[in-house]
Amino acid sequence: MKLAFLGDIHSNIISLRKAIKLCISEGVDKIVSLGDTIGYGNEPNEVCRLLIDCKICLLYTSPSPRD
C-alpha cells in the first residue's frame, strides 16, 4: 500500500488540489493529513469539503509546546 502524508495545508485549496493530483498520478492508495488543515488561508470550508470528498484520513496529535 502506497501512503502519502500531507501537513500544514492552512486552508490553501489550490495547493491541496495540486497535492491530491500528484498523489493520484503517483498511484497513492491512501492520503493522510497530519494537521494544521485550516487556519491562515481563506478557504477553510472548501478544504474541509475536499478532504471529506476524497476520503482523506485526518490524524491529529497534541500540539507540541512552543518556547
C-alpha positions as CSV (number, residue, x, y, z in Angstrom):
1,M,0.0,0.0,0.0
2,K,1.4,3.4,-1.0
3,L,0.8,6.2,1.5
4,A,1.1,9.9,1.3
5,F,1.2,12.3,4.2
6,L,0.2,15.9,3.9
7,G,0.5,18.7,6.6
8,D,0.3,22.4,7.0
9,I,-2.5,22.8,4.4
10,H,-3.7,26.0,6.2
11,S,-6.9,26.3,4.1
12,N,-4.9,26.5,0.8
13,I,-7.3,24.8,-1.6
14,I,-5.1,25.4,-4.7
15,S,-2.1,23.6,-3.2
16,L,-4.2,20.9,-1.8
17,R,-5.8,20.2,-5.2
18,K,-2.3,20.0,-6.7
19,A,-1.0,17.7,-4.0
20,I,-4.0,15.4,-4.4
21,K,-3.5,15.3,-8.2
22,L,0.2,14.4,-7.7
23,C,-0.8,11.6,-5.2
24,I,-3.2,10.2,-7.8
25,S,-0.6,10.3,-10.6
26,E,1.9,8.5,-8.3
27,G,-0.6,5.7,-7.5
28,V,-1.0,6.6,-3.9
29,D,-3.6,4.4,-2.1
30,K,-4.3,6.4,1.0
31,I,-3.7,10.1,1.9
32,V,-3.3,11.1,5.5
33,S,-3.5,14.7,6.7
34,L,-1.2,15.3,9.7
35,G,-2.9,18.5,10.9
36,D,-2.8,22.3,10.5
37,T,-5.6,21.8,8.0
38,I,-7.4,25.1,8.4
39,G,-6.4,28.5,9.6
40,Y,-4.5,31.4,7.9
41,G,-5.9,30.7,4.5
42,N,-9.3,32.0,3.2
43,E,-10.9,28.7,2.1
44,P,-11.4,26.5,5.1
45,N,-14.8,25.2,4.0
46,E,-13.6,24.2,0.6
47,V,-10.6,22.5,2.1
48,C,-12.7,20.5,4.5
49,R,-15.2,19.5,1.8
50,L,-12.3,18.3,-0.5
51,L,-10.8,16.3,2.4
52,I,-14.1,14.6,3.0
53,D,-14.9,14.0,-0.6
54,C,-11.5,12.4,-1.2
55,K,-11.8,10.3,2.0
56,I,-8.5,11.7,3.3
57,C,-7.7,10.4,6.7
58,L,-7.2,13.1,9.3
59,L,-4.7,12.4,12.0
60,Y,-4.2,14.9,14.8
61,T,-1.7,14.9,17.6
62,S,-1.4,17.2,20.6
63,P,0.4,20.4,19.8
64,S,4.0,20.5,20.8
65,P,4.8,23.1,23.4
66,R,6.4,26.2,21.9
67,D,9.1,28.3,23.5
